[in-house]
Structures are given as structure tokens and as C-alpha cells.
């Protein structure tokens, strides 16, 4: 074999290996020069309604129902007022929480009595009131809380929805507080339970101690709560509804886990508060992005 043929054979044998080594070296060199870093970003979200004509907001009260373990009216008013104090340009009005369920119940009974009298054409039994006997109408806000109607489901709640269309009532309330934006609505917080097969991840180790995760189906009994709030935004100057939004959130726990109803309520409301705030004012969603340099 001549020296020239031997050199050619050697070139054919080592050329691919040389290229591989060279490629790995270049890749390592490029990786050493590459850096990753995170930068914070903020995404603005425009409000769903224009509230620039208002300087004050009144979280008046809610028609609450579901479970007796949580006062849905009181807790919702407190939570929304607290959020708006720090995250809204509107000044929050500090006022007594209206027992809206009782007020709506009184209005509903008055409407039913009026309809019955008109349809039958029969005057109410009793003496005809005179000027001396006339008495001022009782303020429905002074209703006895113990007389609150039992609201357990959406069917019960629907009976009192007419109060949100009572323009005269909301306009009068707005005049008492210098024509603010009024926030009201309904909050149904009900216990819920379910059972069935649930898929969850389970860690498995083989004979060599190697870990893997595989999905398994397990029969479980779970209990929790369902939260159905409806937020109604009313113009305190006119009493007319400007905007309304309904939501539904559900949470389930292991049946053996003893979670207080109030804790579950706040956990569910925590999911809804950002959307509520974005209705009134622009919000910013904060996050990060990874850049390659």
C-alpha cells in the first residue's frame, strides 16, 4: 500500500468522527454563551363599564341564601368593600348593610296583595282608613331579620329578583347617599356532595428505585360548596341597572376533610374578585416571560 492510499483510507475512517467531535464542541460553546433570564410584564385589562361619572360607590346589600352557616349578604358586602378600598379609585361609602332579602320579600307580598285585590275587584275587609287613622308606612329596612324568607335554591331566589327592576326604590336610595354607583345582587352559597371515579396521579417506583407517575382511577366521595353570585350595578342617579354579571364556582374536598363553610366561601370568592374589580376599573395581570440571549 502506498503512502497516498493509506492517507486517503485514514481520511475516510476519521472524517465522520472528527465532524461529530467538532459539532459537539461548537454546540457546547454556543450553550456556554447562551443565557436565559425572566422579565416581569403587566397586561392591562380594560373595565367592562364606564364609571367615570361616579366618585363614590355603595355596596348596598345582597339577597343571600343557601346555607345558614354563612351570612352571604354580610360577608359579601364586607369582602367587596375591603377590595374596593384598595383597588378602586371610587370612594367606598360606609353604611349599614341592607337586609335586602327582607325588603324584597315585603315588596313581593305587597305586589301579590295588590294583584289579588285588583283581579277580584273586592275591597280589603276592615274599616276604611281616615285621616286620623292614617299611619306612615313602615320602613322595610327595619324588618325583623328573623322573618327572613328561606332561600335554599335558585327557584327560591328568583321570587325576589323583581327588586332590582324597582327604579324608584334604587333612585331614592341613591339620593340618600349623593347619587353613587350602587352595587347589589344575589349570592347563593349551597353545600354540595358527589361521588364517583376520580383520576389522579400516583407515584410508582420500580425494582431499581426509579420513580414514575401514572394516572389511576379511584372511587371517591367528596363534599364541598357551590357559589352562585350575581352582581348588579345600578346608577344611583336614575335607579336604572347599568350592568349585571352572573358567576358559578364549585369546590370539592375529600369527604373526611372537615373544611369550615366560611373558609370555602372565601376560597371561592377569591376566584371571582378579579373579575368583579375589572368591571369597575382597569386592572393589570402580572407575570413573567423567559427570554433567550
C-alpha positions in Angstrom: 0.0 0.0 0.0 1.4 3.3 -1.0 1.6 6.3 1.4 -1.0 8.2 -0.6 -3.6 5.4 -0.5 -3.0 4.9 3.3 -3.6 8.6 3.9 -6.8 8.5 1.9 -8.1 5.5 3.9 -7.3 7.2 7.1 -9.2 10.3 6.0 -12.3 8.2 5.2 -12.2 6.5 8.6 -11.7 9.6 10.8 -13.6 12.2 8.9 -17.1 11.4 10.3 -15.7 11.2 13.9 -13.9 14.4 13.5 -17.0 16.1 12.3 -19.0 14.8 15.3 -16.4 15.9 17.8 -16.2 19.3 16.1 -20.0 19.6 16.1 -20.3 18.8 19.8 -17.6 21.3 20.6 -19.4 24.0 18.7 -22.7 23.2 20.4 -21.1 23.3 23.9 -19.5 26.6 23.0 -22.8 28.1 21.9 -24.6 26.8 25.0 -21.9 28.3 27.2 -22.6 31.7 25.5 -26.4 31.4 25.8 -28.2 32.8 28.9 -31.9 32.7 30.0 -33.5 35.4 32.0 -37.0 36.4 33.1 -38.5 39.8 32.7 -41.7 41.0 34.5 -44.6 42.0 32.3 -48.0 43.6 33.0 -51.1 43.1 30.8 -53.7 45.8 31.2 -57.4 44.8 31.2 -59.9 47.5 30.3 -63.0 47.9 32.6 -66.3 46.4 31.4 -68.3 49.6 32.2 -67.6 53.4 32.3 -67.8 54.7 35.9 -66.1 58.0 35.3 -69.3 59.9 36.2 -69.2 58.5 39.8 -66.9 59.4 42.7 -68.5 57.1 45.3 -69.7 53.5 45.4 -72.2 52.0 47.7 -72.1 48.2 48.3 -75.7 48.2 49.4 -76.6 44.6 50.2 -77.4 41.2 48.6 -80.2 38.7 48.6 -78.3 35.8 50.2 -79.3 32.2 50.6 -78.2 28.6 50.6 -76.7 27.6 53.9 -77.2 29.1 57.4 -73.5 28.6 58.2 -72.6 31.7 56.3 -74.3 35.1 56.1 -73.8 35.5 52.4 -75.2 39.1 52.4 -73.0 40.4 55.2 -69.8 38.6 54.2 -70.1 39.6 50.5 -70.6 43.3 51.4 -67.6 43.2 53.8 -65.4 41.5 51.3 -66.2 43.7 48.3 -65.9 46.9 50.3 -62.5 45.8 51.5 -61.3 45.1 48.0 -62.6 48.3 46.6 -61.0 50.4 49.3 -57.5 49.5 48.0 -58.1 48.6 44.3 -60.6 51.1 43.0 -60.5 54.9 42.6 -64.1 55.2 43.9 -64.6 56.1 47.5 -66.4 53.4 49.4 -69.5 54.6 51.4 -69.6 53.1 54.9 -73.3 52.4 55.6 -75.4 49.7 57.2 -75.8 46.5 55.2 -79.3 46.4 53.9 -81.4 43.2 54.7 -82.2 43.0 51.0 -84.0 39.6 51.2 -86.4 41.0 53.8 -87.0 44.2 51.7 -87.6 42.1 48.6 -90.0 39.8 50.5 -92.1 42.8 51.7 -92.3 44.2 48.2 -93.2 40.8 46.8 -96.0 40.3 49.3 -97.3 43.9 48.7 -97.4 43.2 44.9 -99.2 39.9 45.4 -101.8 41.6 47.7 -102.3 44.4 45.1 -102.7 41.9 42.2 -105.2 39.8 44.2 -107.4 42.8 45.2 -107.4 44.2 41.6 -108.2 40.9 39.9 -111.1 40.1 42.2 -112.5 43.6 42.5 -113.0 43.1 46.2 -112.0 45.7 48.7 -110.0 44.6 51.7 -112.0 43.7 54.7 -111.9 46.2 57.6 -112.7 49.8 58.3 -111.9 52.4 55.7 -108.9 54.4 56.9 -109.4 58.0 57.8 -107.0 60.9 58.2 -106.9 60.2 61.9 -106.2 56.5 61.4 -103.6 57.0 58.7 -100.1 55.9 59.7 -96.8 56.3 57.9 -95.7 53.1 56.1 -93.1 51.1 57.9 -89.6 51.3 56.5 -88.9 47.8 55.0 -85.3 48.2 56.1 -86.5 47.9 59.7 -87.8 44.4 59.0 -87.2 41.8 61.6 -84.2 39.7 60.5 -85.8 36.6 62.0 -88.6 37.0 59.4 -86.1 36.4 56.6 -87.5 34.2 53.8 -86.0 30.7 53.5 -83.9 30.8 50.3 -82.3 27.5 49.6 -82.0 27.3 45.8 -82.2 29.3 42.6 -86.0 28.8 42.4 -86.5 30.5 45.8 -84.1 33.2 44.8 -86.0 34.0 41.6 -89.0 35.1 43.6 -87.2 38.3 44.7 -85.4 39.3 41.5 -88.0 42.0 40.8 -86.5 44.3 43.4 -83.6 45.0 41.0 -86.1 46.5 38.5 -87.6 48.8 41.1 -86.2 52.0 39.7 -88.0 54.2 42.3 -86.5 52.3 45.2 -82.9 52.5 44.0 -83.3 56.1 42.9 -84.5 57.0 46.4 -81.6 55.1 47.9 -79.2 56.9 45.6 -80.5 60.3 46.7 -79.8 59.4 50.4 -76.1 58.8 49.5 -75.5 61.6 47.0 -76.1 59.6 43.8 -73.3 56.9 44.0 -72.8 53.8 41.9 -74.8 51.1 43.7 -73.6 47.5 43.8 -76.1 44.8 44.8 -77.3 41.4 43.6 -77.8 37.9 44.8 -75.4 35.3 46.4 -76.4 31.7 46.7 -73.9 29.6 48.7 -75.1 26.0 48.9 -73.5 22.7 50.2 -72.8 20.1 47.6 -71.7 16.5 47.6 -70.8 14.0 44.9 -69.3 10.5 44.4 -67.7 8.6 41.6 -64.4 7.7 40.0 -61.7 10.4 40.0 -58.5 10.3 38.0 -55.4 11.3 40.0 -51.6 10.9 39.6 -49.9 8.2 41.7 -46.1 7.8 42.2 -44.8 4.4 41.4 -41.2 3.0 42.0 -39.8 0.0 40.1 -37.3 -2.6 41.5 -34.4 -0.3 40.7 -35.9 2.6 42.6 -36.8 4.6 39.5 -39.8 6.9 40.1 -42.7 7.3 37.6 -46.1 8.9 37.7 -49.1 7.2 36.3 -52.8 8.1 36.3 -55.1 5.9 38.3 -58.9 5.9 38.7 -60.2 5.9 42.3 -63.7 5.9 43.6 -64.2 8.8 46.0 -66.9 10.5 47.9 -66.4 14.3 48.0 -68.3 17.2 49.6 -68.0 20.9 49.2 -69.9 24.0 48.1 -71.3 25.8 45.1 -71.2 29.6 44.9 -73.5 31.4 42.5 -73.3 35.2 42.8 -74.9 37.8 40.6 -73.5 41.3 40.7 -75.9 44.1 39.7 -74.6 47.6 39.1 -77.2 50.4 39.4 -77.0 54.1 38.6 -77.8 55.9 41.8 -78.9 59.0 39.9 -81.7 57.2 37.9 -82.2 53.9 39.7 -81.6 52.0 36.4 -79.5 48.9 36.0 -76.3 49.6 34.2 -74.7 46.1 34.1 -75.1 42.7 35.6 -73.0 39.6 35.6 -73.6 36.1 36.9 -70.9 33.6 38.0 -70.7 30.0 39.2 -67.8 28.4 41.1 -67.6 25.0 42.8 -65.1 23.4 45.2 -64.9 19.9 46.5 -63.0 18.3 49.3 -62.3 14.8 50.5 -65.4 13.6 52.4 -63.2 13.0 55.5 -61.8 16.6 55.4 -63.6 19.0 57.7 -63.5 22.4 56.0 -65.5 25.2 57.5 -68.1 26.7 55.3 -66.7 30.2 55.7 -63.3 29.1 54.6 -64.7 27.5 51.5 -66.8 30.7 50.8 -63.6 32.9 50.9 -61.7 30.4 48.7 -64.4 30.6 46.1 -64.8 34.4 46.3 -61.1 34.7 45.8 -61.5 33.3 42.3 -64.3 35.9 41.5 -62.9 39.1 42.9 -60.5 39.9 40.0 -63.4 39.7 37.5 -65.5 41.9 39.8 -62.8 44.5 40.1 -62.2 44.5 36.3 -65.8 45.6 35.9 -65.2 48.9 37.6 -61.6 49.8 36.9 -58.7 48.8 34.7 -56.6 46.0 36.2 -53.2 44.7 35.4 -52.3 41.0 35.3 -48.7 40.5 36.3 -46.5 37.7 35.0 -43.0 36.9 33.6 -41.6 35.9 30.3 -38.4 33.9 29.7 -36.0 35.4 27.1 -33.1 33.8 25.4 -29.9 35.8 24.9 
